[in-house]
Amino acid sequence: MDWDAVRARLKAVTGGEEEFRPIFSTIGGIIAKNPRLGPKVFSVIDEFESAAAPSARVYEGAAELLSRLSERALVSLVTMQGRKTASGILEAHGLKRYFSGCFTREDSLDRARQLEMALSSMRADRDATVFVGDRLNDLDAAKKVGVPFVLVRTHGEDPEEGGFPVYHTLAEFAAALA
């Protein structure tokens, strides 16, 4: 997605001076102050996501990893994508069947709250749950909710902060599950 174009359109729609960095917490603050802006803001992001969705690619090993995980436990997705886009991408790539639930920005703009919703829907024990994320803000959500965290860092440098497993490919993580 062209996030700079998204930010420019969001500025125009909201009439504000916000930089939209980070984008979703800024949106949350705007909607909290003026709930009527919610549909307009989400429609901007939906438009850009719909345009980008056909070019979405699945990382190598994703289907194998999800198959292995879903054989052992319930798997839910938490994402800041919109429901329509997330569902469409999962369906297009044959991945939807692996997920018992999907929690999107329409459910909450707070990753920790999304994670809480997923845990509740699966009736999951926090100690028997692992949150697999690809960003360090996912770690913050895992800490807030009190679940173990695994980082699959397919791009960028490894975090300086430690105390959790870091894998560089989905295949590497899948091999560690064996």
Beta strands, then each sheet from edge to edge (+ up, - down):
strand 1: 76-78
strand 2: 101-103
strand 3: 131-133
strand 4: 149-152
strand 5: 166-167
sheet 1: 1+ 2+
sheet 2: 3+ 4+ 5+
end
